[in-house]
Amino acid sequence: MRFSDLNKTKSEPAAPEARKPARPVAVPAPEKPAPVLPSTRAPLPEPAGQHAAAPVADRTEAIKKHIGAYKQPKTRLESKAQPKEPALPFRELDASAREVYSRLLETAGALLKSVNQPYTEKYEAVVRACDLAAETLKTNGVLLNYARYSTAEDYLRAHTANTTLIALAMGLAADLEPAELRLLGFCAMTHDIGMTEYGDLYNREGRLTEEEFSTLTLHAEAGAAKLDRIVDVDYKIKDRAKRIIFQTHERADGSGYPDRLSNEEIDPLAQLIGIADVFEAMTHPRSWRDAINPPGVVKDLIEKEGRGFNARAVKALISAVSIYPPGSLVLLSTGETGRVVKINKGSLTRPLLETLLDADFAQINPVLIDLMEHPMTSIERPLEISELQEKNPKFAAKLELGRWWVEW
């Protein structure tokens, strides 16, 4: 009997008493249904050598198995999902990231020098470098780890490259359209070109006076004007780029400069570049202060949401750098000290890090630990540089020395 005839049999009138009941037969596989004679609903005799039919009591189990046979292909299809490509070893990712960052630094330096000339053609070079950085960030998050570097000969060169890198990561996290992402990269790279007129101020040792800082704020207007010297930019792009550069230092609560704009008056890309600029500046040392550990900067920017930057900009920053950004010093549940080298998308608290010190703050050989693969190990809290200087001043000095970019 075919499986489809089971329900029919239940609805048929009872057969005459003289007729012998059909012997129960094991349900056949669906691909080879047993034929039924036109004159009777009884199954054909079993071929010689076939096993005896299962008893009636086992019919329910047979039906369950038969139904399961129909569902099995779906399960098999689901289990054959294409596996993800194995991740490249960290050393390969790091070497590739270093090469891309080096090019970004080179482009930033060339741009800052060229804008002091009457005219220059740097738009295409800047866009190519930004496109490369954006594409690399999609598959190689180690690149963001390089934004911790500073350049000794000119603070502005690394600051420009780092701000661009962070802004691009935020643009990707915010899912910007390709044209908007490209414009974001170009404007991030050019957001401080007006600073080149005030090198004696931004490179000065010590904190600026109020008057000196007021003079330095004029760089936003100077930067928008210098954009006219880049002659290979389409005028439509240039017009909006000028507005973005001019508004980079405006704040959502109207406390910025030069026009004290607020909220929707500020271009969205200017807000993204503005928060990237502040994050970069606070996580790097100045002559009058040490660098601030990145988790502390993220916490401060979250607490000031709506005052300095709008919620969209803050969300984009957190999505890009997490709450333990690359370069963060952290204390692990094992007592060891580690430094974050790559965030894991989808987790704010379980990045890839390298261990630097043991539980007694003694230096050890660095070991990479992906906290996504080690659920028993977790981050206890950020480790402030002041605490590290107290526990192991020699190693703290070594870390500080290692943040300066060395050309190879």
C-alpha positions in Angstrom: 0.0 0.0 0.0 1.2 3.4 -0.8 1.7 5.9 2.0 -0.9 8.2 0.3 -3.5 5.4 0.5 -3.4 5.2 4.4 -5.9 8.0 4.8 -8.1 6.6 2.0 -8.3 3.2 3.8 -9.6 4.8 6.9 -12.4 6.5 5.0 -13.5 3.4 2.9 -16.5 1.3 4.0 -15.7 -2.0 5.7 -15.1 -5.0 3.4 -17.4 -8.1 3.5 -16.7 -10.5 6.3 -15.8 -13.2 3.8 -12.9 -11.1 2.7 -9.7 -11.7 4.6 -8.0 -8.5 6.0 -4.9 -7.4 4.2 -1.7 -8.4 5.9 0.1 -5.2 7.1 3.0 -4.3 5.0 6.1 -2.2 5.8 5.8 1.2 4.2 8.0 1.3 1.1 10.5 4.0 0.3 8.8 7.0 -1.4 10.9 6.7 -4.5 9.6 3.2 -5.3 5.9 3.1 -4.5 4.1 -0.3 -4.8 1.6 -0.4 -7.7 -2.1 -1.0 -6.8 -4.3 -3.3 -8.9 -7.4 -1.6 -10.3 -9.7 -4.3 -8.8 -8.6 -4.2 -5.2 -6.9 -2.0 -2.7 -4.9 -4.9 -1.2 -1.1 -4.7 -1.9 0.6 -7.0 -4.3 2.4 -10.0 -2.7 5.9 -9.3 -1.6 8.7 -10.4 -3.9 10.6 -13.5 -2.9 13.4 -12.8 -0.4 11.8 -9.6 1.0 11.7 -9.2 4.7 8.5 -9.8 6.6 6.2 -6.8 7.1 6.4 -4.9 10.4 3.6 -5.6 12.9 0.7 -3.2 13.1 1.9 -1.9 16.5 5.0 -0.5 14.7 3.0 1.3 12.0 3.1 4.6 13.9 6.9 4.4 14.1 7.1 3.5 10.4 5.0 6.5 9.5 7.2 8.8 11.6 10.3 7.5 9.8 8.6 7.9 6.4 7.6 11.5 7.2 11.2 12.2 8.3 12.5 11.0 5.0 10.7 14.0 3.4 12.3 16.5 5.8 15.8 15.1 5.6 16.8 16.8 2.4 16.1 20.2 3.9 18.3 19.4 6.8 21.1 18.3 4.6 20.9 21.5 2.5 21.1 23.6 5.6 24.2 21.7 6.8 26.0 22.3 3.5 26.2 26.0 3.9 29.4 27.4 2.4 32.1 27.6 5.1 33.8 30.9 5.7 37.3 31.2 4.3 39.9 30.7 6.9 41.3 33.9 8.4 44.8 34.9 7.4 47.5 34.6 10.1 47.9 37.7 12.1 51.4 38.4 10.8 50.1 38.5 7.2 47.3 40.8 8.2 49.7 43.0 10.1 52.2 43.3 7.3 49.4 44.2 4.8 48.0 46.8 7.3 51.4 48.4 7.8 51.9 48.8 4.1 48.5 50.5 3.6 49.0 52.7 6.6 52.5 53.7 5.3 50.9 54.8 2.0 48.2 56.8 3.9 50.9 58.6 5.9 52.9 59.3 2.7 49.8 60.7 1.0 48.9 62.9 4.0 52.5 64.3 4.1 52.5 65.1 0.4 49.1 66.8 0.6 50.1 69.0 3.5 53.2 70.2 1.7 51.5 70.7 -1.7 48.6 72.9 -0.4 51.1 75.7 0.4 51.8 75.9 -3.4 49.7 78.1 -5.7 48.0 75.0 -7.1 48.3 71.2 -6.9 46.7 68.1 -8.3 46.2 65.8 -5.2 42.5 64.9 -5.3 43.0 61.6 -7.3 46.0 60.6 -5.2 44.1 61.2 -1.9 41.0 59.3 -3.2 43.1 56.3 -4.3 44.8 56.1 -0.9 41.4 56.4 0.9 39.8 53.8 -1.3 42.6 51.4 -0.6 42.3 52.0 3.2 38.5 51.6 3.1 38.7 48.3 1.1 41.4 47.0 3.5 39.3 47.9 6.5 36.5 45.7 5.2 38.6 42.5 5.5 41.5 43.5 7.7 40.6 45.2 11.0 44.3 45.2 12.1 44.7 48.3 10.0 42.8 50.3 12.6 45.5 49.3 15.1 48.0 51.6 13.3 46.0 54.7 14.1 47.8 54.7 17.5 51.1 56.0 15.9 52.4 59.5 16.0 55.0 61.2 13.8 57.8 63.0 15.6 58.9 65.4 12.8 55.4 66.8 12.3 52.4 65.9 14.5 50.0 66.9 11.8 51.0 64.2 9.3 50.0 61.2 11.5 47.0 63.1 12.9 45.7 63.6 9.4 46.2 59.9 8.4 44.8 58.6 11.7 41.7 60.8 11.6 41.1 59.7 8.0 41.5 56.0 9.0 39.1 56.3 11.9 36.6 58.3 9.9 36.6 55.7 7.1 36.0 52.9 9.7 33.0 55.0 11.0 31.7 55.5 7.5 31.8 51.8 6.8 30.1 51.1 10.1 27.4 53.7 9.2 26.9 51.9 5.9 27.5 55.0 3.8 27.0 54.9 0.1 30.3 54.6 -1.9 30.2 58.2 -3.1 29.6 59.5 0.4 32.4 57.3 1.8 34.8 58.6 -0.8 33.9 62.2 0.0 34.2 61.4 3.8 37.8 60.1 3.2 38.8 63.1 1.1 37.4 65.6 3.6 39.0 63.8 6.5 42.3 64.0 4.8 41.9 67.7 4.1 40.1 68.8 7.2 43.3 70.3 8.8 45.1 71.7 5.7 44.5 75.2 7.0 46.8 74.3 10.0 49.8 74.5 7.7 49.6 78.3 8.2 49.9 77.9 12.0 52.8 75.4 12.4 54.4 77.6 15.1 51.3 77.2 17.2 50.3 73.5 16.8 53.9 72.3 17.2 54.6 74.5 20.2 55.7 72.9 23.5 53.2 73.6 26.3 49.5 74.6 26.4 48.3 77.5 24.2 47.0 80.6 25.7 43.4 81.6 25.1 44.6 84.2 22.5 46.8 81.7 20.7 44.0 79.1 20.6 41.6 81.8 19.3 44.1 82.4 16.5 44.4 78.7 15.8 40.7 78.4 15.2 41.1 80.4 12.1 42.5 77.3 10.4 39.0 76.0 9.6 38.4 79.0 7.3 41.9 78.8 5.9 41.4 75.1 5.1 38.2 75.8 3.1 40.0 78.5 1.2 43.1 76.3 0.4 40.8 73.7 -1.2 40.7 75.9 -4.2 44.4 75.2 -4.7 43.5 71.5 -5.4 42.6 71.9 -9.1 41.6 68.4 -10.0 38.4 68.4 -7.9 35.0 68.6 -9.6 33.4 71.9 -8.6 30.3 70.1 -7.2 32.5 68.0 -4.9 34.5 71.0 -4.0 31.5 73.1 -2.9 30.3 70.5 -0.4 33.9 69.6 0.7 34.4 73.3 1.6 31.3 73.2 3.8 32.4 70.0 5.5 35.9 71.3 6.2 34.5 74.6 7.5 32.1 72.7 9.9 34.4 70.0 11.2 34.9 71.8 14.5 31.3 72.7 15.0 29.5 70.9 17.8 25.9 69.7 18.2 25.2 72.0 21.1 26.5 75.1 19.4 29.8 75.2 21.4 32.1 74.8 18.4 33.7 77.1 15.9 33.8 79.2 13.7 30.0 79.8 13.3 28.6 78.1 16.4 26.3 75.9 14.3 24.3 73.2 16.0 22.5 69.9 15.3 21.0 69.7 11.8 22.9 72.9 10.7 26.0 70.7 10.6 26.7 68.5 7.7 26.5 64.8 8.8 30.0 64.1 7.4 31.4 67.0 9.3 30.1 65.4 12.5 31.8 62.1 11.7 35.1 63.7 10.9 34.8 65.9 14.0 34.4 63.0 16.4 37.2 61.1 14.7 39.4 64.2 15.0 38.7 64.5 18.8 39.1 60.7 19.4 42.5 60.8 17.6 43.7 63.8 19.4 42.7 62.6 22.9 44.3 59.2 22.4 47.7 60.7 21.4 50.1 62.6 23.7 50.7 66.3 23.6 53.6 68.2 25.1 51.5 69.2 28.1 49.7 65.8 28.7 50.0 62.1 28.2 47.8 60.1 25.8 44.4 59.0 27.3 43.6 55.3 27.2 41.1 54.8 24.4 38.3 53.3 26.6 38.3 56.5 28.7 37.9 58.6 25.6 35.0 56.5 24.3 33.3 56.7 27.7 33.8 60.5 27.8 32.3 60.9 24.3 29.3 58.7 25.1 28.6 60.7 28.3 28.7 64.0 26.2 26.4 62.7 23.5 24.1 65.4 22.3 26.4 68.1 23.6 29.6 67.6 21.5 28.3 65.2 18.9 25.0 63.8 17.9 23.8 60.2 18.6 24.5 59.1 15.0 28.2 60.1 15.2 28.7 58.6 18.6 27.0 55.3 17.5 29.2 55.2 14.4 32.4 55.7 16.5 31.4 52.8 18.9 30.5 50.6 16.0 33.9 51.3 14.4 36.3 51.1 17.4 34.1 49.4 20.1 34.5 50.2 23.8 38.0 48.8 23.9 39.5 50.3 20.7 42.7 49.0 19.2 45.6 50.2 21.3 43.7 50.0 24.6 45.6 48.7 27.6 43.4 46.3 29.6 43.7 44.1 32.7 42.5 40.5 32.1 40.7 38.2 34.4 43.9 36.1 34.5 45.7 39.1 36.0 47.7 39.7 32.8 48.0 43.0 31.0 47.1 43.0 27.4 46.8 45.5 24.5 43.9 45.3 22.0 45.1 44.9 18.4 41.8 44.2 16.6 38.1 44.4 17.5 35.8 41.5 16.7 32.7 42.6 14.9 29.6 41.8 16.8 31.2 41.9 20.2 32.1 45.1 22.2 34.0 43.3 24.9 35.9 40.4 23.3 38.6 41.6 21.0 41.8 40.1 19.8 44.6 41.2 22.0 48.3 40.5 22.8 49.4 39.8 26.4 52.3 42.0 27.5 52.7 41.6 31.3 52.0 38.8 33.7 50.0 39.1 36.9 53.0 40.7 38.6 53.4 43.3 35.9 56.6 41.6 34.7 57.2 41.6 30.9 56.5 38.4 29.0 56.8 37.3 25.4 53.6 38.6 23.6 50.9 36.0 23.0 47.9 36.7 20.8 44.6 35.8 22.4 41.2 36.0 20.7 38.7 36.4 23.5 35.9 35.1 21.2 37.7 31.7 21.3 38.6 31.9 25.0 35.3 32.3 26.9 36.9 31.7 30.3 39.1 34.8 29.9 37.7 38.3 29.9 38.6 42.0 30.3 38.3 43.1 33.9 38.9 46.8 33.3 41.0 49.3 31.3 44.5 49.9 32.6 45.5 53.5 32.9 49.0 54.5 31.8 49.6 56.2 35.2 49.0 52.8 36.9 51.4 51.1 34.5 54.0 53.8 35.1 53.8 53.0 38.8 53.8 49.2 38.4 56.4 48.9 35.7 57.9 52.3 34.7 60.5 50.8 32.4 57.9 49.0 30.3 55.6 52.1 30.3 58.5 54.1 28.8 59.0 51.4 26.2 55.4 51.5 25.2 55.5 55.3 24.9 58.6 55.0 22.7 57.0 52.4 20.5 54.1 54.6 19.6 56.3 56.8 17.4 56.3 55.9 13.7 59.7 54.9 12.3 60.2 54.9 8.5 61.8 51.7 7.2 
